[in-house]
Amino acid sequence: MPWTQNYSALGGSIALTALVVSIPIFFLLWALAIKRMKGHIAGMSTLLITLVIVVLVYKMPISIALSASLYGILYGLWPISWIVVTAVFLYNLTVEAGQFDVIKGSISSISNDRRIQALLVAFCFGAFLEGAAGFGAPVAISASILIGLGFNPLYAAGLCLIANTAPVAFGAIGAPIIAAGAVTGMGDFVISQAIGRQLPFLSVIIPIYLVVLMSGWKGAKEVLPAALVAGIAFAVAQWWSSNHLGAYLPDIISSLFSLIALTLFLRVWKPKNNWRFPHEEGKEDNVVAQRFTAGQIIKAWSPFAILTVLVGIWGTPGFKTWATNAGLYVNIAHWPGLDGLVYKAAPIVAKPTVYAAAYKWDWFSAAGTAILISAIISMFILGVSPGRAWKVFVKTLKQLTFAIINIASVLGFAYLANYSGLSYTLGLLFASTGSLFPFLSPVLGWLAVFLTGSDTSANALFGKLQQVTAEQIGVNPVLTVAANSSGGVVGKMISPQSIAVAAAATSLVGRESELLRFTLKHSLILLLVICIMITLQAYVVPGMIPVITAGP
């Protein structure tokens, strides 16, 4: 029997309802940040608590609540966990083949300085992977490389999560902005332009922030020129491409431009001191002594070169259209027990509207499949037999078992939050703040990414709400819709889904609480920066943001 969402279920009060339904979020933060509970236990517990609350508060039918949870769990398994498994498998293959020493040596030949290596791998290469694939691949791959270089796993995961801030809004070939354009009717180009006039400021800050985090202000001053080259190159390319080419290519163009600019700069400039972690003192000479031929370096990097090409192809709209036309997917057009049974209500929509639920098992066009094909091709290049590769794959699955449970639980929670109306209740609370809304609009995106783990989902969730609220208070709606995505990028580093992916890729399963404690403060600091910037753009320099020239 159909059920309609009720966002003020407790006494007709949005505030009271929001307070009660926030309990699962507070529990998750407490479980990870304070109790230091293992990620998969915290994730499963949060899902169970949310099930109880949405049934009691919203009177959501148990069967529909369970179906929504299973829907999210399946999405957590595919495509999210599939990306993590294949990415870690590719990394493990390179280790099995003994090629990671060559990769470490090639990066060290550019610079042995750990701060520079973080800029090259976490910021530049990670941004490229975000633009091409997104959904966990950047952190999984780049963190694995940093660990191979000698970074502490917790540091590697945390740095990659923070570095991944700059490219998230344009990730996966512009998927978040395309989603925002679709739900608001604005189209993606004007939103791309607006975000391209917000995030470049953050893109300049992030490389400096990373090196300050690693080595303090004193150490950061030594590599400030390199951090500025990486950040400014990225920011300029991000601004230009987002404002002239649209939402699809900013990450690809920005990351490559930044990587090339930084590499060329390092040919003529070196930091005064070669900074390394305290536990590495005395080991530097051994690393410097390693030299490899061009052929060895090309062979060692070939898996990631193949990965880059295939993931880039897989991410293009043309390839996805071809795969769909070829029937290389399985589509569940009507998710059982959910599709057609949940209705969104006012004020989210003008009249009750069906909240559709369809699942597409894109077994061929998924980014994880591109990574798997890259790994299979790499097997033959690296000389790893199918038997050895299969053992590595089985080992990878065992390594990631608890991580997969955590990811699935978190996505089950996210989808239940959406279909129950929990996310909308929290969104409406923020929307009721009047002239303060521009300051809080990034917080709404930040919260949505925390809940869903995806800037794309956050824009689909709150994009329309941002638009309508801005129109009601007389603010340019393009600004707040863009702010939803810009705020969301700094929520990515603390999202339970992102934490689970990072923990899985860096062998930190069971230590997710430490990773959250590492990133939480930085997420809040960067969120405050974005909130101030959006407020200035709303009331001080509104001309910075484009306006809609044609209605939907």
N, C-alpha and C positions, 0 to 999 in steps of 0.2 A: 504494500500500500504506500502511495507517495507520501513524502514527509517534507515540510517546508522549514527552512532554517529560521531561527528566531534569535536575533543578535542581542536582545535585551531580555532574556528569558527570566531573569530573577527580578521580579517586581517592576518590570518595564525599565530597569536602569542599566544603561550601557556600562557605567563605571563599576557597579556592583558585580555584574555578570563578568566583566573583564577581569576583575580582581580574583574571582573564584576560578575561572577557567585558565588563569595564568599559573595555577598551582603546578601543573606538569613542567612548565618552563623553569619555575623556581626550583623544583625538585631536581631537574636535570643539571642546572648550574650548581646546586648544592652537592649533588652526587659526584660530579666531576671535579669541581674546583675546591670543595671543602672536604668532603668525605673521601675523595680520591678513589672512587669506585671504579672497577674495571669497565671499559667502554661498553662491552656487549651486555653486561649486567645492568648498567645504567640505562642503556637504550631500551632493553626489554621491559625494565621496570617502568620507564616513562611511558611507553606504549600502553601498558596495562593500566596505569593510573589515568591516562587520557581516556581510555575506553570507559572506565567507570564514571569519570566526570561528565563526559558528553552525554552519556545515557541518563545520568541523574539530573544534570542542569538543563540540557537542551531537549530532553525526552526523545533523543535520537533512538530509533528502533535498533535493538541489539544486532539484528541480522544485517542491517545497513552499515552499522559501525564496524562490524567484523569484515564485511565485504570491502569497505574503504581501506581498512588496515591491510588486508591481503593484497589489494590493488597497489598500495604503496610498497609493500614488501617485495612484490614481484618487480616493480620498477627499480627497487634497490638492488635486486639481483641482476636485472638487465635493464638498462645498459651500464649502470654504475659499477657494480662489482665486476662485471665482465671487463671493463676498462682496467680496473686495478689488477685483476688476475693476469691479464695479458701483458700489461706494462711491467709488472714485477717479473713475469716469466722471461720477457725480453732481456731485462737486466740480469737475471740469474743465468741466462744463456751466455752472455758475454763474460760473466765471471767463470762459468764452467769451462769456457774455451780459453781462459787465461788472457783475455784481451783487455781486461779492465786496467791492468798495469800500464798498458800502452795509452789508453785514454787518459789516465791520470798524468802520465808523462807528457802527453801532447798539450794538456791544459797548463801544466807546470812550465812548459817551454814558453808560453805566453807570459805567465807570471806564477811564481811560487807563493805570492802573497795571498793569504786566505780571503782577505777583503776583496781583492780583485776577482778571485775565483767565484766568490758569491755573486758579484755583479754580472760576470759572464754567464754563469750557469743558472742561478736562481732568478735573476732579473731578466736578462736578455733571452736566453734559451727557453726559460719557463714561460715567458710571454708569448714566444712563438708557438709553443705547444698549446697554450690557452687559446690562441687565435685559431689554430687549426682543429683542435679537438675539444678542449674544455673538459668538463665533467670528471675532474680528478687526474687526468693524464699529466698535466704540468707538474703537480706536486709529486706524483708517483715517480716520474722519470727523473726530474731534476734533483729531487732529494736523494734518490739512489746514487746519482753521479757524485753528489757532494760527499756522501758517506764513503764512497769508493775513494775519494780524494783524501779522506782522513778526518772529515768533520764528525763531531759527535752527533749521533742519530737525532737526539732531541733538538739540537741546534739546527741541524740540516732541515728537519721537518718544519720547525718554527720559522726559519728564515725564508723557506720556499712559500709557506703560507702567507707571510707578510709581503714578500716580493710579488706574489700573484695578485696583489691588490690592483695595481695599475691597469692590467689588461682585461679584467673580468667582464666589464660592461660590454666589450666588443668580442667576447669569447665565442668559440664555436661558430666562426664565420658570421658574427653579428646576431646570434640567436636571441639574446636578451632584448635588444633594441627592436628586432623584428616583432617579438611578442608584444612589446609596449605599443608599437605602432598599430598592431592588429586590434588590441583590446580598446584602444582609445579612439581609433579612427583617424588619428593624425598622420599616419604613414610613418615609415621608419627614418626617412631622410632628415626631417626637421628635428627629430629627437636625437639623431646621430650628431647633428650640428650642435645642439645644445650641450650634450654630454662632452663633445669635443671642445667646449669652452669652459668645462668644469674640471675634468680629470687631468688634463695636462699639468695643472698646478700640482696635483698630487703626484704625478709621474716624475716631476723634478725632485720632489721631497723624498720619495721612497728609496732611491739608491743611497742618499745621504743617511736616511733613517737606518738602513741596513748596516752600514759601516759603523755608525755611532753605536748601534746595538751590540755589534761584535767587539769593538775596540775602544769604546768611549769617545769623548769629544777630542781628546788629544790624538788618539789613533786615527780618528776620522779626518782630522786636518791634513794628515799626511797623504791621504788618497782623495782629498776633496776635488782636485782637478778631474780625476777619473770618474768619480761619482757624478760630477756636474756634466761631463761629456756624455755619459750614459743616459742620465736623466733628461738633459735638455734635448739631445738627439731624439730620444723616444717621444718627448712631449711635443716637439715641433712636428714630427712626422704624424703623431696622433691627431694633433689639431688640424693639420693640412688635409690628411686623408679623410677624416671624419666629416670635414666641412665641404670637401670637394668631390669625394668619391662615394660617400655614404657609409653604411654600417658594416659592410662585409669584410673589408680588408685592413682597417686600421691596425689591428694587432699584428698581422703578418708584416705589413710595411714598417711599423714602428719598431718591432723587435729586431728585424733584419738591419734596419738603419742604425739602431743603437748598437747592435753587435759589431757591425762593420766599423762604425765610428770609434768605438772603444778599442777594438783590436788595432786599428791604424794608429790611434793615439798612443797606445802602449809601445809602439815601435820607436817612438821618439821621446817617450817620458816613462820614468820608473819612479815608484815611491822611494823616499829616502831610506826607510827601513823596511825590510822584508818581514811583515808581520805574520806570525803563526800562533797557534794555540799553545798555552803554557806546557801542556803535556808533550808537545812535539819538539821541545828544545833539544838540540843536539842531533836531530834527525834530518835537518834541512840539507846537509851536504850530500847525503845518500840520494835524496830526491833529485837534486840538481844534476848529479852525476849520470842519471839515466838519460840515454839518448836513443831515439828510434828513427828508422828511415821513413821516408815519405810513404813508401808502400805499406809498411807496418801500421802507420797512423791511419791511412785510408782504410785498410782492412778492419782495424779495430773500431773505427767510427762508422763503418758501413751499415751496421744495424740501425743506427740512429738517422743516418742519411736516408735509408730506405723508409724508415718510419716517417720521416719528415715528408717525403714525397707522397707516400700512400695516404697518410692522414690528411695531408693537404688536398689530395684528390677526393677522398671520402667526404670531406667537409663541404665541398662545393654543392650548390643547389642543383647544378646540372647532373652530377653523379647521383644524387639522391633521387632525382626525378627518373633517371634511367633505371635505377634499381627498383623503384616502385612500378614503373611501366613493365619491367621484366618479370614482375611478380616475385621478387626475391625477398619476401616478407610473409608473415602470417598476421592477419588482422582480426582482433576480437572487437568487432564493431560495437557490441553492447556488453559491457562488463557485467556479469551476472550478479544480481542482488544489489546493484548500485545505479547503473545507467537508467535514466528516466524516472528514478525514485526520489531524487533529491532536488529541491527547488530553491534557488536563491530568491531572496525577498527584498523589499524596500528597507532601507534607502540605497542598498547596493545596486539594485535594478529598479526600473520604474514599475514593473509588474512581475509577479512570480515567473521565474525563468528556469527551465530545466538545466541542471548542472550535469552535463554529459560525462560519460566515463567509457572511453574506448582504449584498448591496449593494442599497440602495434609491435610485434616481435620482429624487428628489422634485423634478422640474423646475419644478413650480408652487409648492409650499409651502415651498421653500427661502428663507431670509432674503435671499439675493442677488437672487432674483426679485422680492421686494417692493421692494428698492432700485431695480432696473431699472424696474419699473412707475412708481415715484416719479419716476425720471429722465425717463421718457417723458411723463408728465403735466406735469412741470416744463418740458419743451421748449416746450409751447404757452403756458404762463403767462409764460415768460421771453422768448418770441418768437424761439426758435432753430429754424430750419427743419430738416426731416428730413435734408437733405443736409449741412448744417453739423454736426448732431448725429452723423451717421454718421462724418464725418471726425474728430470728437472721440473717438468710440468706438475707431476704428482707431488713433488716436494713443495712446489709453490702453493698448490691448493691446501696442503696441510699447514703451511706457514700462515695462510690467510683465513683459516676457518673461522676463528673468533671475530676477525675483522669483517668478514662477510655477514655474520650474524648481526654485528653492530650496525653495519650499513643498512641492512634490510629492516631492522627494528626502527632506526631513525627515519627512514623513508615511510614506513608504516605510520609513524607518529605524524609526519608532515602531511600526508594525504588525509589522515583522519582529522587533523586540525583544519584542513581546507573544507572537506565535505561536511563536517559538523557545524561549520560557521565560526569556530573558535578564532581563526585568523581574521575574519571580518569583524568580529566583536572588538578585537584589539585595534584593528585599523580604524574603526568608527570612533573609538575613544580618542585617538590622535587627531582625527578629522574635526573633532568638536572644539578644538583649541583656538579657533578664530585667527586673529592676526599673527599669533605665534606659530601658525601652521607651517609657513616656509622654513622656519628654524627646525621644526620637528619632522618635516617631510622626509629628510634623509634617514631619520630614526625609524620611520615606518618601513623604508626599504631595507635598512639594516636588520630590523626585526624579522621581516619576511624571509630574508636570506638565511638568518639563523634558523627559522622554522623549517624552511624547505631545502636549504643547501644549494639553492640555485638562483642566480640573478634573473634568469629567464622566468622561472616560476614566480619569483617575487614581483616581476613586472606584470605577469598575467594576473596575479592575485590582487595587487593594489594599484595598478596603472590607472584604471578608470576612476577609482576613488580619489586618487591624487588630482586627476583632471577636474572632476566635478567640484571638489572642495576648493581648488584654486579659483575656479570660475565664480563660486559663491562669495569669496572674500575679495575679489577684484585683482587677483594676481595672475600673471601670465601662466596658463596651465602647462605650457611646454616646459617651463622651469621646474615645476614640481614633479612632473612625470619623469624628467631627466634626473631630478634629485633622488627619485625612488631607486633608480639604477646606480647612481653615484654613491648613495648611502649604502646600497646593498654590497658594493664591492668590498667595503671594510667589515661587513658582517660575515663574509666568506671564510675568513681566517678563524672564526670561532664557531662556525656552524658544526654541529655534531657530525654531519655527513663528511665535511672536509677534514675534521679531526680524525674520523675513523679511517678515511682514505690515507691520510698522511701517516697515521700510526701503522697501518697495514704495510705501506710501502717501505717503512724504515724500521721494521721489526720492533715497534713500540707497542704492540698489542698488549693491553692491560695497563698501559701507562698514559692513556688518553687524558687523564686528569692533569698530568704534568704539562702536556702539550697545550691544554686549554689555559692553564695558569700562565704559561709562557706568552700566549697571544692575546689574552683578554685585555690587558692594560693597553696594549698597542692599538687594538681595535677601537677602544673607547677614545683614545687620544686622537686618532685619525678621523673618527666620526665627528668629534667636536670641531675639527678643522673644516670638515665638509659642511656642517651645520652653519658655521659662521659665514662660509663662502656663499652658501645658498641664500642666507638672509641678506647679505650685501647685494647679491644679484637681484633679489626681489625688491628691495627698498632704496638702495643707493645707486647701483649701476644696472637698472633693468634693461638698458639698451644692449647689454652683452648677449642676451639670449634672443634667438630669433622668435618671431611670432608666426602663428598659423596664417597662411595667406589664402587657403582654401579650406572649406569645411569638409567633413568626412562624406 
